[in-house]
Each structure stands twice: as structure tokens, then as C-alpha cells.
Amino acid sequence: MNLKYLLLGLMLVCASALAEIELSPQWTERYLFKHYPHFLKNSHTDHVLAFYYFGSWQDYTVMGMERVKGDDYTPYYTVLIFKDSKLQGFYKHVPVFPSGINEKGELFFSR
């Protein structure tokens, strides 16, 4: 077998493995600490710092971040929108988290 084709095959396998990152609450926490540490500023004083998965549609994934702070245990919810494995946008201080994503890619909420 030609070495050139072997190397090309290995590069394609590695590229497809990188493209198939499975987003999870744990992955999201590490991603934010690395790329967007301002989201987690002073999180060491939170009563709760939790991450949630709400679903995927095509290349988009919706994750949630809950922070409970202060003497009155005030919850703060942030919805994070990823495309592939890059943060595309977020909604800070939403009143409630979504329940999931429907087949059209629309977020839905519990009644």
C-alpha cells in the first residue's frame, strides 16, 4: 500500500472523529472554562453550578447552565446554543429552561 494513501486515510479518520464530538453537560462545563471563562466568573461562590442537555437538531445542540447564588438562593438560567462544537449564541437569565427541541428545530417549554 502506498504510504501517501495510508496517511490520507488516517487524516480523514482523525478529522471525522473530531467532527463527531458528543456535547454533554461535562463537555459544556470544560468548554466554557476554556473559551468563555467570564460565564463562570465567581462560580466558586455558587450554591449550585449545573449543566443540562435539552436536545439537538441538525448540527445544533441546546445546553443549559444553572447557577444558584446568594443568601436567598436565587437561580439564574442561561440557554447555550452550539453548532457542531462551537458556541453560536446564548440567552442569559431566562425565566425557565426549555423542555426540548421538536422535529422542526423549535424549542418547546412545559406548560
N, C-alpha and C positions, 0 to 999 in steps of 0.2 A: 504494500500500500504506500502511496506517495505521502511523504511527511507533510507536504503542503495541505493536502485534503484532510489529513488527520487533525492538524492544528485548526483548520477552518471548522471542522466538526466540533471540536472541543469548545471553540469560541461561541458557536451557536448554542450549544447546550448550556454554557455558563450564562449567556445573555438571556435565554428563556427562563432559566432558574431565577435570575434577578428580577425579571419582569413579573414573576408569579409570587410576589411577597404576599403572604396572608396577613391582612390587617387584623389586629386583635387589641383588646384593651391594654395588654402589656406592651405590645409594639407601639401603640399610640403614646403611652407614657414616655417610653425611651425616645421616640421621635421628637416629642415636644421638648424634653430636657435638652436634646442635642440641637434642634433647629430653632425653637421658639421658647427659650427659657423665660421670657417675660410673662408667658401664660401661667407659669408656675411660681412666679415670684412670691416669696414668703410662704410657700406651701408647707414648710416645716411647722408653721403655727396653726394649720388647719386641723379641725377635729376629724374631718373626712376628706380624702382625695381619692376619687374613684373614677374609673373609665368604663364606658359601656359601648357595645356594638349594637346598632339598630338595623343594619341590613346593607345590601349592595344592589346596585342597578347598573348594568353595563360595566363601565370602568370606575364608577363612583361608589364610595363607601361612606356611610354616615356613622360617626362615632360621637359619643357624648362624654363630657367631663363634668363631674360634680365636685364642688368644693363647699364644705360646710365650715363656716368661720364664726368667730366672735363668741361673746358671752351668751348671746341668745341663739346660738347655733343656726345662723342664717344660711340657707342653701343658695348657691349660685350655680346655675346650669349653663354650659356652653355646648353648642352643637358644632361639630367639626366636619367639614366636607372634604374628602380626599378624592383625587382622581389618580388612579393607579396607586402610587405610594407617595404622592406629594399633596400637601395641604393646599386646597384651592380657595377656601374661604371658611368663615366661621360666623356664628351668631352668638354673641355674648349676652349673658343674663336673660335667657329665655325663661318664661314662667314655668314651663313644663317640658319634659323631653317628648320626642315623638315615639309612637309605638312601633313604627317600622316604615318600610317603603313598599308601595304597591307595584304592580307589573308595569305601570306607566312611568315609574320613576318619581312618583309624588309621595311626599312624606304624609303619613296619617297619624292622628292623635286619638287617644282614648276619649270617650265621651265624658 
